[in-house]
Amino acid sequence: MKPQSTILVVDDEPRALALLRNVIEPEGHRVLTAPDGASTLALAGKEHPDAIVLDVMMPDMDGFEVCRRLRATPELATVPILLLTALDDRESKLQGLDAGADDFLTKPFDAVELRIRLRTISRLNRYRRLYEESSRYEAAITHSAEGIVLAELDGTIVLRNSAFTHLVQSTHAALPNFFEYFSTEHAARLRHDSGPAPTLRPTELELLHGRAQPTIVEVTAGYVPWEHRTLLQYHVRDLTEKKNLEAQLLRSQRIELLGQLSGSVVHDMNNILAAIGGSAGLIELDPSGKFLPRHLDNIKKAVQRGAGMLRQLLHFARGSDGPLETTSPAEVAGEVATLVKESFGGHFEVSFTAEPHLPAIRADSTQIHQVLMNLCVNARDAMPDGGALELAVTRRTLTPAELPALGPDVRAGDYVVLTVRDHGTGIPPEVRARLFDPFFTTKPKGKGTGLGLATVLRLVRRHGGFVELETEVGQGTTFHCGFPVA
């Protein structure tokens, strides 16, 4: 059993020390002993006792001087000191109080009285420490730059700091319940995740109250003891600036991808224009108009093909990053496959397959486009002479045994997996180790920033997913991107 308190007993008489130990130990305290002032100071500095029972009459250094030195030591300045003295006069007691003693007991002492005094001292000492810890805790919360809320398990707010008040920027009276600051859906997630689990993983939610537009915040939570009960401490961090920077980076990376596609697009558009021009020339050579419908049909198909390709490019370029919504992964992958077929050129054989009856995922379709386009551009660059590029959408169930290899936040369950496979050069081990590092690239200077795969990993993880890599030098590379089923 853990001792109630550690008591340091000081007396130069061995029999007195033994007597004090026999009186104090049955109370459940841990007892330390010292025979003189010097050893008292050394032992107290090492052990930091909860209380000190100190004899006044000792050689070399009396109890008054020991008391003064203890009080002059910052880490021992508040340790309760009970002086044992045969001096029962008023002057001695005043001298002891002036030296820093908290209480007195006159020798010969009564064992019951000593125990009661020590119980009182221990209880007061506990309260003092709790108060100091609580004060430090409240000060840390108050002065934190991060929004912090202490709430009951049902969401009733006990304490909120000024950073949280500033974050919500409410023009109304402060809401009494933490969950009321969020939409019904997000509040339900908070209630569920804050239940039996000891901690709430960082979760992105929309903060609604008092804002013209919802603010994306990251919320984490953990249980904390508070005045004989357990509360939930929520940390709320504004992600506005982070989201703006991420959006700028993603837009820049999309523009980079478009630049890498531009050569193929120009070539393909030239082919389309050549087809239109050729059909127009044939119309001129056919004054009878016998073959006019055929030539017009060819022109119409060429125009539709060019318009479709430009529409896909504009959709990708203008795409804005938004909240996660119910999305068909097969539909998004099919759009990317169409764009890749039309922009990579005829020396690439692009195939697309999708399992039937695939479930939806919660995703940002623009970001899924960006993930797949990054992987397809890398696949193209790995096959400089052209070749087969495969896109596939399948379903997979992850077991707990598979999770350690897939990342810290991946959970067991059903996933939709988007796969991009090439039959190119493959990736050597020394490159594979750094493949997802930002700004790492094996491409020639000016041909890439090294953000492609780093962006892929970040976007997939943002969706709670995983990225798997299979590669062999000379045989090709396959990327699997898994997204949790909605």
C-alpha positions in Angstrom: 0.0 0.0 0.0 1.3 3.5 -0.8 2.3 5.4 2.3 0.1 8.4 3.2 3.1 10.8 3.7 6.8 10.8 4.2 7.7 12.1 7.6 11.3 13.1 8.5 12.0 12.7 12.2 15.0 14.5 13.7 16.4 13.9 17.2 19.9 13.3 18.6 18.7 10.6 21.0 18.4 7.1 19.4 15.7 6.1 21.9 13.7 9.2 21.1 14.0 8.4 17.3 12.8 4.8 17.9 9.9 6.0 20.0 8.8 8.5 17.4 9.0 5.9 14.6 6.9 3.5 16.7 4.2 6.2 17.1 4.2 7.4 13.5 4.6 4.3 11.3 1.4 2.6 12.4 -0.5 5.6 10.9 0.7 4.4 7.5 3.4 7.0 7.0 6.9 6.4 5.6 9.4 7.5 8.4 12.9 8.8 7.7 15.3 9.6 10.6 18.2 12.0 11.1 20.4 12.5 14.2 21.5 16.1 13.7 21.0 19.3 11.7 23.5 18.7 8.9 22.1 15.3 8.0 18.6 16.7 8.3 19.3 19.4 5.6 20.9 16.8 3.3 18.2 14.2 3.7 15.4 16.8 3.3 17.0 18.1 0.1 17.1 14.6 -1.3 13.8 13.2 -0.2 11.5 16.3 0.0 9.4 14.9 2.9 5.8 15.9 3.4 6.4 17.0 7.0 9.3 17.3 9.5 9.2 16.5 13.2 12.2 18.4 14.6 13.8 18.3 18.1 14.9 21.8 19.3 17.7 20.8 21.6 20.5 19.3 19.5 24.3 19.8 19.5 26.1 21.8 16.8 22.9 23.1 15.2 19.7 23.5 17.2 16.2 23.1 15.8 15.7 26.8 15.4 18.7 27.1 13.1 17.7 24.0 11.1 14.2 25.4 10.7 15.6 28.7 9.4 17.9 27.0 6.9 15.0 24.8 5.7 12.9 27.8 5.1 15.7 29.5 3.2 15.8 26.6 0.7 13.2 27.3 -2.0 12.1 23.7 -2.6 11.7 23.1 1.2 10.3 26.5 2.1 6.7 25.2 2.5 7.3 21.8 4.1 5.3 21.8 7.4 7.6 21.6 10.5 6.5 20.4 13.9 9.0 21.4 16.7 9.5 19.1 19.6 10.7 21.1 22.6 11.1 20.8 26.4 10.9 24.6 26.5 7.4 25.6 27.2 7.9 29.3 27.6 6.5 32.1 25.4 9.8 33.3 24.2 10.9 29.9 22.9 7.6 29.5 21.0 8.0 33.0 19.5 11.6 32.1 18.4 10.3 28.9 16.8 7.6 30.8 14.9 10.0 33.4 13.8 12.3 30.6 12.5 9.4 29.2 10.4 7.9 26.4 12.5 4.2 25.5 11.9 3.4 23.9 15.2 4.8 22.9 18.6 4.6 19.8 20.8 6.1 19.9 24.3 8.2 17.0 25.6 7.3 14.6 27.0 4.6 14.4 24.3 1.4 12.5 24.1 1.4 9.9 21.4 -2.3 10.4 20.5 -1.7 14.2 20.3 1.3 13.7 18.0 -0.7 11.5 15.7 -3.6 14.0 15.5 -1.2 16.9 14.8 0.5 14.9 12.0 -2.8 14.0 10.5 -3.8 17.6 10.5 -0.5 18.7 9.0 -0.6 16.0 6.3 -4.2 16.9 5.4 -3.3 20.6 5.2 -0.2 19.8 3.2 -2.3 17.8 0.7 -4.8 20.6 0.3 -2.0 23.1 -0.2 -0.4 21.0 -2.9 -3.8 20.5 -4.6 -4.4 24.2 -4.5 -0.9 25.0 -5.9 -1.4 22.4 -8.7 -4.8 23.7 -9.5 -3.6 27.3 -9.6 -0.7 26.3 -11.9 -3.1 24.4 -14.1 -5.6 27.2 -14.3 -2.8 29.7 -15.1 -1.5 27.4 -17.8 -5.0 27.2 -19.3 -5.7 30.9 -19.0 -2.5 32.0 -20.7 -2.4 29.3 -23.4 -2.5 30.6 -27.0 -4.6 27.5 -27.8 -8.3 27.4 -27.1 -8.9 25.2 -24.0 -12.2 24.1 -22.5 -12.8 22.0 -19.4 -16.2 20.3 -19.6 -18.3 17.6 -17.9 -18.7 14.4 -19.8 -22.1 15.6 -21.0 -20.4 18.8 -22.5 -21.3 21.2 -19.7 -18.5 23.8 -19.6 -16.7 24.3 -16.3 -13.9 26.5 -17.5 -12.9 28.1 -20.8 -9.9 30.3 -21.6 -9.7 33.6 -23.4 -8.2 32.0 -26.5 -11.3 29.9 -26.9 -13.6 32.9 -26.3 -11.6 34.9 -29.0 -11.8 31.9 -31.4 -15.5 31.6 -31.3 -15.9 35.4 -31.5 -19.4 35.1 -30.2 -21.7 38.2 -30.1 -24.1 36.3 -27.9 -23.9 35.0 -24.4 -21.4 32.2 -23.9 -23.0 28.8 -24.6 -23.1 26.6 -21.6 -22.4 23.4 -23.5 -19.3 22.7 -25.5 -21.1 20.5 -28.1 -23.4 23.5 -29.0 -20.5 25.2 -30.7 -20.7 22.5 -33.5 -23.1 21.2 -36.0 -25.4 18.3 -34.9 -23.3 15.8 -37.0 -20.0 17.0 -35.6 -21.3 17.2 -32.0 -22.4 13.6 -32.4 -18.9 12.7 -33.4 -17.5 14.5 -30.3 -20.0 12.8 -28.0 -19.1 9.4 -29.5 -15.3 9.8 -29.5 -15.2 11.4 -26.1 -17.1 8.5 -24.5 -15.3 5.4 -23.2 -12.0 6.2 -25.0 -9.3 7.8 -22.8 -8.3 10.3 -25.5 -9.8 11.9 -28.6 -7.4 11.8 -31.6 -6.9 15.1 -33.4 -10.2 15.6 -35.3 -11.1 18.3 -37.8 -14.5 19.9 -37.1 -16.5 22.9 -38.2 -16.9 25.6 -35.4 -20.2 27.4 -36.1 -21.2 29.6 -33.2 -20.7 33.3 -33.7 -19.0 33.1 -37.0 -20.2 34.3 -40.4 -18.5 31.3 -42.0 -17.8 28.0 -40.3 -14.2 27.8 -39.1 -12.2 24.5 -39.4 -10.6 23.6 -36.1 -8.7 20.7 -34.8 -10.1 19.3 -31.5 -8.2 16.9 -29.2 -9.4 15.8 -25.8 -8.3 13.8 -22.8 -9.5 13.0 -19.3 -8.2 15.1 -16.4 -9.0 14.9 -12.6 -10.7 18.0 -11.3 -12.0 18.5 -7.7 -12.8 14.9 -7.0 -14.3 14.2 -10.4 -13.2 13.5 -13.9 -13.5 16.1 -16.7 -12.7 16.3 -20.4 -10.1 18.8 -21.4 -10.6 19.9 -25.0 -7.9 21.7 -27.0 -9.3 23.6 -29.9 -6.8 24.9 -32.6 -7.8 27.2 -35.4 -6.7 25.7 -38.7 -7.7 28.6 -40.9 -4.1 29.8 -41.7 -2.9 26.2 -42.1 -5.8 25.4 -44.5 -5.1 28.5 -46.6 -1.5 27.6 -46.9 -2.3 24.0 -47.8 -4.8 25.2 -50.4 -2.2 27.5 -52.0 0.3 24.6 -52.0 -2.2 22.2 -53.6 -3.1 24.8 -56.3 0.5 25.3 -57.1 1.0 21.6 -57.3 -2.0 21.3 -59.7 -0.5 24.0 -61.9 2.8 22.1 -61.9 0.9 19.0 -63.0 -0.8 20.9 -65.8 2.6 22.2 -67.0 3.8 18.6 -67.1 0.8 17.7 -69.2 1.0 20.7 -71.5 3.3 19.1 -74.1 1.0 16.1 -74.6 -2.1 18.3 -74.6 -0.7 20.6 -77.3 0.2 17.5 -79.4 -3.2 16.0 -79.0 -4.9 19.3 -79.8 -2.8 19.6 -83.0 -4.1 16.1 -84.0 -7.7 17.2 -83.3 -7.2 20.4 -85.4 -5.6 18.4 -88.2 -8.6 16.1 -88.2 -11.0 19.0 -88.4 -8.9 20.7 -91.2 -8.6 17.4 -93.1 -12.4 16.9 -93.0 -13.0 20.5 -94.1 -10.6 20.0 -97.0 -12.4 16.8 -98.1 -15.7 18.8 -98.0 -14.2 21.3 -100.4 -13.2 18.4 -102.8 -16.7 17.0 -102.7 -18.9 19.6 -104.5 -21.7 17.0 -104.9 -22.0 16.8 -101.1 -22.3 13.0 -101.3 -19.9 12.4 -98.3 -20.8 15.6 -96.5 -22.6 13.9 -93.6 -19.6 11.6 -92.9 -17.2 14.6 -93.0 -19.4 16.7 -90.7 -19.7 13.7 -88.3 -15.9 13.5 -88.2 -15.6 17.2 -87.5 -18.3 16.9 -84.7 -16.5 14.0 -83.0 -13.1 15.9 -83.2 -14.7 19.0 -81.6 -16.4 16.9 -78.9 -13.1 15.2 -78.1 -11.2 18.5 -77.9 -14.0 20.1 -75.8 -14.0 17.1 -73.5 -10.3 17.2 -72.9 -10.3 21.0 -72.3 -13.3 20.5 -69.9 -11.4 17.9 -67.9 -8.3 20.2 -67.7 -10.3 23.2 -66.6 -12.1 21.1 -64.0 -8.8 20.0 -62.6 -7.2 23.4 -62.8 -10.1 25.3 -61.2 -10.9 22.6 -58.6 -11.3 24.1 -55.1 -10.5 22.1 -52.0 -13.5 21.7 -49.8 -15.1 19.5 -47.1 -15.3 15.7 -47.4 -18.5 14.7 -49.1 -20.0 11.4 -50.2 -18.1 10.6 -53.4 -18.1 7.8 -56.0 -14.4 6.6 -56.2 -15.0 4.8 -59.5 -16.5 7.9 -61.1 -13.5 10.1 -60.1 -11.0 7.5 -61.2 -12.9 7.1 -64.5 -12.7 10.8 -65.2 -8.9 10.7 -64.5 -8.5 7.7 -66.8 -10.3 9.6 -69.6 -8.1 12.7 -69.1 -4.9 10.6 -69.1 -5.9 8.8 -72.3 -6.5 12.0 -74.1 -3.5 13.9 -72.8 -0.7 11.3 -72.6 -0.5 10.4 -76.3 -1.0 7.3 -78.4 2.1 5.5 -77.3 0.5 4.9 -73.9 -2.1 2.2 -73.5 -4.3 3.3 -70.6 -6.8 0.9 -69.1 -9.4 1.4 -66.4 -11.3 -1.2 -64.4 -13.7 -1.0 -61.4 -15.3 -3.7 -59.3 -19.1 -3.6 -59.5 -21.3 -2.2 -56.7 -18.4 -0.3 -55.0 -19.4 1.7 -51.9 -19.0 5.4 -51.7 -16.3 7.2 -49.7 -16.2 10.5 -47.9 -13.7 12.5 -49.9 -12.8 15.8 -51.6 -13.1 14.8 -55.2 -10.7 17.5 -56.3 -8.0 16.1 -54.1 -8.7 12.5 -55.3 -8.2 13.8 -58.8 -4.9 15.3 -57.7 -3.7 12.1 -56.1 -4.4 10.0 -59.2 -3.0 12.6 -61.6 0.2 12.7 -59.6 0.5 9.0 -59.7 -0.3 8.8 -63.4 2.2 11.5 -64.3 4.9 9.6 -62.4 3.9 6.4 -64.2 4.2 8.2 -67.5 7.7 9.5 -66.6 8.7 6.0 -65.6 7.9 4.8 -69.2 9.7 7.2 -71.5 9.1 5.0 -74.5 5.4 4.5 -73.6 3.7 1.4 -72.3 0.7 0.1 -70.4 -0.7 2.2 -67.6 -3.4 0.6 -65.5 -6.0 2.3 -63.2 -8.2 0.1 -61.0 -10.7 0.5 -58.2 -11.3 -2.4 -55.8 -12.6 -3.1 -52.4 -10.5 -4.3 -49.5 -11.0 -5.2 -45.8 -8.1 -4.4 -43.5 -7.5 -6.6 -40.5 -5.8 -5.3 -37.3 -2.7 -7.4 -38.2 -2.2 -5.3 -41.3 -2.3 -1.9 -39.6 1.2 -1.4 -38.3 2.7 -1.3 -41.8 0.1 1.2 -43.1 0.5 4.2 -40.8 -0.4 5.4 -37.3 -4.0 6.5 -38.0 -5.2 3.7 -40.2 -8.1 1.7 -38.7 -9.3 -1.8 -39.4 -12.4 -2.0 -41.7 -13.6 -1.6 -45.3 -11.7 0.5 -47.8 -12.0 1.4 -51.5 -8.5 1.1 -53.1 -7.5 3.2 -56.1 -4.5 1.5 -57.9 -2.1 3.0 -60.4 0.2 0.5 -62.1 3.0 1.1 -64.6 5.4 -1.3 -66.3 8.4 1.1 -66.2 11.8 1.3 -64.7 10.8 0.5 -61.1 12.2 2.2 -58.0 15.6 1.2 -56.4 15.7 0.7 -52.6 17.9 3.8 -51.9 15.3 6.0 -53.7 12.3 4.2 -52.1 13.4 5.1 -48.6 13.0 8.9 -49.4 10.2 8.6 -52.0 7.6 10.5 -49.9 9.9 13.2 -48.6 8.9 16.7 -49.7 11.1 18.2 -52.4 12.9 14.9 -53.0 13.0 14.2 -56.8 15.0 12.0 -59.2 13.9 14.1 -62.2 16.2 16.5 -64.0 16.4 20.1 -62.8 13.3 22.0 -63.9 11.2 18.9 -64.5 9.7 18.6 -61.1 9.6 20.1 -57.5 9.5 16.8 -55.6 6.1 17.6 -54.1 4.1 15.0 -56.1 4.3 11.9 -53.9 4.5 14.0 -50.7 1.2 15.6 -51.7 -0.2 12.1 -52.5 0.6 10.8 -49.0 -0.7 13.9 -47.2 -4.0 14.0 -49.1 -4.6 10.3 -48.6 -3.9 10.5 -44.9 -6.1 13.6 -44.6 -8.9 11.2 -45.7 -7.9 8.6 -43.0 -6.4 6.4 -45.7 -3.2 4.6 -46.5 -0.7 4.4 -49.4 1.0 1.1 -50.3 3.9 0.7 -52.7 5.0 -2.3 -54.7 8.0 -1.9 -57.0 10.8 -3.9 -58.6 13.6 -2.5 -60.6 13.0 -3.2 -64.3 9.5 -4.5 -63.7 7.4 -1.5 -62.8 5.7 0.1 -59.9 2.2 -0.1 -58.3 0.7 2.4 -55.9 -2.4 1.4 -53.9 -4.3 4.3 -52.2 -7.0 3.1 -49.7 -9.9 5.3 -48.6 -12.3 4.3 -45.8 -15.8 3.4 -46.9 -18.4 6.1 -46.0 
